[in-house]
Every structure is written in C-alpha cells, then in structure tokens.
Amino acid sequence: MCACGPTTPSSATLDGRWSGTTSQGTPITFTVSSDQKVTAISVGYSFNGCSGVQTFSNLNLENRSNGDVHPGAMPEHRIVVPRFQLLGGLD
C-alpha cells in the first residue's frame, strides 16, 4: 500500500494525519505522533459485495527508518525511507 496524494503534514517530520488511496483504489489513512510513532491506521476494503473501513487505533508503532538506496539512484544518494510494521493479532 502507498499513501499518496494530498497530505496534511508539511513539516520536515512525519507527524500528522496522512491520507491516500491504496493500489486497489480504497482509502487509507494513518496518524503519526510528534514522537514519530504511528498511532492509528484506517484501511478501506471492498470484496465479495462487502465494503467498509477497518480502523486500528491506540497503536504505538515505531518508525523503522533506514538508509535504503532509492531504486535507480546512485549508491551515494541515500534516502531515509520511513516504515512501520503491523502484524496479525488485531481484532
């Protein structure tokens, strides 16, 4: 999934509410706190005649940024890629 498009945050940090559309055309939003942790995620779904939005709140997911090299970039052009991981176990 990629949260692309208009976003609220405009500072150099990631904090704020981010929104976009998944590659399946459903909405996705997530909130990043001032200490750079993901605190909520909402993901839209639509399959087998069912559609809706699933929200996961009260999260505390750490930003797992690294120095990945952007595809096609020269190795000396390192960028920070923010990422977080949400695994099963949520109902």
RAKAKA-V128472 format. One line per field, one symbol per residue. burial: # if it has 24 or more other ideal C-beta (glycine too) atoms within 12 Angstrom, else .. A space follows every 10 residues. Layout:
burial->???
//
This chain:
burial->..#....... ...#.#.##. .....##### ##...#.### ####...... .....#.... #.#....... .......... .#.#...... .
//
